[in-house]
Amino acid sequence: MTQALIWFLSIFFLIGTFTNGYGPQTIREGYARWGYPSWFRYVTALLELAVALLLLFPAGIGWGAILGMGVMAAAHLTLLHHRETLQSIGPAVVFALLALVLWQVALPS
């Protein structure tokens, strides 16, 4: 189960990389609405790419999970701060899945 979850999360963050990097109108509007500068979506895209790549290598899974949890915590808190409560559920779920992966990697059975 853990390997499938790791692949799912890696693909999730890879999609996020392209979505934030390409920046369709809705993404650009979101960053503006949240008060982030227009270039910040590139920072997010690079962080998401790092997470996706780290998760693909056994030695990087723990670090990828930690970095991904940071990215998701920031997204979750941003959305909560701007009262976009329903949208904040997704990052919270991904955070929890990354925590599960980290727990499985840090405490193997």
C-alpha atoms as a printed R data frame, in Angstrom:
    type eleno elety resid chain resno       x      y       z
1   ATOM     1    CA   MET     A     1   0.000  0.000   0.000
2   ATOM     2    CA   THR     A     2   2.736  2.433   0.893
3   ATOM     3    CA   GLN     A     3   4.431  2.194  -2.513
4   ATOM     4    CA   ALA     A     4   1.158  2.913  -4.337
5   ATOM     5    CA   LEU     A     5   0.549  5.875  -2.034
6   ATOM     6    CA   ILE     A     6   4.051  7.200  -2.684
7   ATOM     7    CA   TRP     A     7   3.480  6.974  -6.447
8   ATOM     8    CA   PHE     A     8   0.105  8.685  -6.108
9   ATOM     9    CA   LEU     A     9   1.629 11.533  -4.082
10  ATOM    10    CA   SER     A    10   4.546 11.910  -6.482
11  ATOM    11    CA   ILE     A    11   2.140 12.202  -9.419
12  ATOM    12    CA   PHE     A    12  -0.027 14.624  -7.416
13  ATOM    13    CA   PHE     A    13   2.954 16.913  -6.807
14  ATOM    14    CA   LEU     A    14   4.124 16.577 -10.416
15  ATOM    15    CA   ILE     A    15   0.694 17.725 -11.602
16  ATOM    16    CA   GLY     A    16   0.920 20.592  -9.103
17  ATOM    17    CA   THR     A    17   4.305 21.505 -10.578
18  ATOM    18    CA   PHE     A    18   2.848 21.907 -14.044
19  ATOM    19    CA   THR     A    19  -0.341 23.572 -12.833
20  ATOM    20    CA   ASN     A    20   1.477 26.216 -10.805
21  ATOM    21    CA   GLY     A    21   4.249 26.630 -13.372
22  ATOM    22    CA   TYR     A    22   1.894 27.007 -16.318
23  ATOM    23    CA   GLY     A    23  -0.420 29.163 -14.234
24  ATOM    24    CA   PRO     A    24  -3.858 29.114 -15.823
25  ATOM    25    CA   GLN     A    25  -6.018 32.148 -15.065
26  ATOM    26    CA   THR     A    26  -7.661 30.588 -12.009
27  ATOM    27    CA   ILE     A    27  -4.276 29.820 -10.438
28  ATOM    28    CA   ARG     A    28  -2.975 33.343 -11.095
29  ATOM    29    CA   GLU     A    29  -6.178 34.836  -9.659
30  ATOM    30    CA   GLY     A    30  -5.864 32.667  -6.563
31  ATOM    31    CA   TYR     A    31  -2.319 33.794  -5.834
32  ATOM    32    CA   ALA     A    32  -3.369 37.428  -6.292
33  ATOM    33    CA   ARG     A    33  -6.417 36.945  -4.047
34  ATOM    34    CA   TRP     A    34  -4.230 35.469  -1.321
35  ATOM    35    CA   GLY     A    35  -1.809 38.396  -1.529
36  ATOM    36    CA   TYR     A    36   1.150 36.515  -2.993
37  ATOM    37    CA   PRO     A    37   3.312 38.106  -5.707
38  ATOM    38    CA   SER     A    38   2.818 36.734  -9.223
39  ATOM    39    CA   TRP     A    39   6.228 35.008  -9.217
40  ATOM    40    CA   PHE     A    40   5.427 33.014  -6.062
41  ATOM    41    CA   ARG     A    41   3.643 30.326  -8.061
42  ATOM    42    CA   TYR     A    42   7.041 29.465  -9.605
43  ATOM    43    CA   VAL     A    43   8.470 28.974  -6.113
44  ATOM    44    CA   THR     A    44   5.551 26.684  -5.329
45  ATOM    45    CA   ALA     A    45   6.083 24.790  -8.589
46  ATOM    46    CA   LEU     A    46   9.783 24.253  -7.805
47  ATOM    47    CA   LEU     A    47   8.995 23.035  -4.296
48  ATOM    48    CA   GLU     A    48   6.373 20.651  -5.660
49  ATOM    49    CA   LEU     A    49   8.838 19.345  -8.241
50  ATOM    50    CA   ALA     A    50  11.371 18.722  -5.471
51  ATOM    51    CA   VAL     A    51   8.737 16.801  -3.486
52  ATOM    52    CA   ALA     A    52   7.739 14.719  -6.525
53  ATOM    53    CA   LEU     A    53  11.353 13.802  -7.287
54  ATOM    54    CA   LEU     A    54  12.338 13.091  -3.676
55  ATOM    55    CA   LEU     A    55   9.400 10.738  -3.270
56  ATOM    56    CA   LEU     A    56  10.639  8.656  -6.213
57  ATOM    57    CA   PHE     A    57  13.892  7.635  -4.528
58  ATOM    58    CA   PRO     A    58  14.007  5.491  -1.386
59  ATOM    59    CA   ALA     A    59  16.679  7.679   0.232
60  ATOM    60    CA   GLY     A    60  14.584 10.795  -0.414
61  ATOM    61    CA   ILE     A    61  11.128  9.629   0.635
62  ATOM    62    CA   GLY     A    62  11.386 10.954   4.187
63  ATOM    63    CA   TRP     A    63  12.700 14.336   3.061
64  ATOM    64    CA   GLY     A    64  10.089 14.503   0.304
65  ATOM    65    CA   ALA     A    65   7.328 13.782   2.792
66  ATOM    66    CA   ILE     A    66   8.618 16.482   5.160
67  ATOM    67    CA   LEU     A    67   8.936 19.073   2.381
68  ATOM    68    CA   GLY     A    68   5.520 18.113   0.997
69  ATOM    69    CA   MET     A    69   3.976 18.466   4.446
70  ATOM    70    CA   GLY     A    70   5.414 21.982   4.629
71  ATOM    71    CA   VAL     A    71   3.968 22.891   1.234
72  ATOM    72    CA   MET     A    72   0.575 21.455   2.141
73  ATOM    73    CA   ALA     A    73   0.573 23.122   5.561
74  ATOM    74    CA   ALA     A    74   1.243 26.478   3.881
75  ATOM    75    CA   ALA     A    75  -1.547 25.878   1.350
76  ATOM    76    CA   HIS     A    76  -3.970 24.760   4.069
77  ATOM    77    CA   LEU     A    77  -3.223 27.735   6.316
78  ATOM    78    CA   THR     A    78  -3.430 30.182   3.408
79  ATOM    79    CA   LEU     A    79  -6.858 28.882   2.476
80  ATOM    80    CA   LEU     A    80  -8.087 28.917   6.070
81  ATOM    81    CA   HIS     A    81  -6.776 32.458   6.552
82  ATOM    82    CA   HIS     A    82  -8.799 33.566   3.522
83  ATOM    83    CA   ARG     A    83 -11.879 31.676   4.714
84  ATOM    84    CA   GLU     A    84 -11.767 29.193   1.835
85  ATOM    85    CA   THR     A    85 -12.548 26.391   4.234
86  ATOM    86    CA   LEU     A    86 -13.836 23.811   1.749
87  ATOM    87    CA   GLN     A    87 -10.790 24.259  -0.490
88  ATOM    88    CA   SER     A    88  -8.511 23.780   2.532
89  ATOM    89    CA   ILE     A    89  -9.635 20.163   2.956
90  ATOM    90    CA   GLY     A    90  -7.553 18.908   0.013
91  ATOM    91    CA   PRO     A    91  -4.199 20.127   1.341
92  ATOM    92    CA   ALA     A    92  -5.097 18.784   4.796
93  ATOM    93    CA   VAL     A    93  -5.794 15.324   3.362
94  ATOM    94    CA   VAL     A    94  -2.547 15.331   1.356
95  ATOM    95    CA   PHE     A    95  -0.689 16.467   4.505
96  ATOM    96    CA   ALA     A    96  -2.148 13.486   6.382
97  ATOM    97    CA   LEU     A    97  -1.185 11.076   3.589
98  ATOM    98    CA   LEU     A    98   2.372 12.435   3.621
99  ATOM    99    CA   ALA     A    99   2.466 12.033   7.403
100 ATOM   100    CA   LEU     A   100   1.411  8.400   6.940
101 ATOM   101    CA   VAL     A   101   4.204  7.873   4.415
102 ATOM   102    CA   LEU     A   102   6.716  9.511   6.758
103 ATOM   103    CA   TRP     A   103   5.533  7.320   9.625
104 ATOM   104    CA   GLN     A   104   5.862  4.181   7.475
105 ATOM   105    CA   VAL     A   105   9.364  5.179   6.330
106 ATOM   106    CA   ALA     A   106  10.585  6.314   9.761
107 ATOM   107    CA   LEU     A   107   9.087  3.366  11.632
108 ATOM   108    CA   PRO     A   108   9.269  0.401   9.263
109 ATOM   109    CA   SER     A   109   7.678 -2.810  10.488
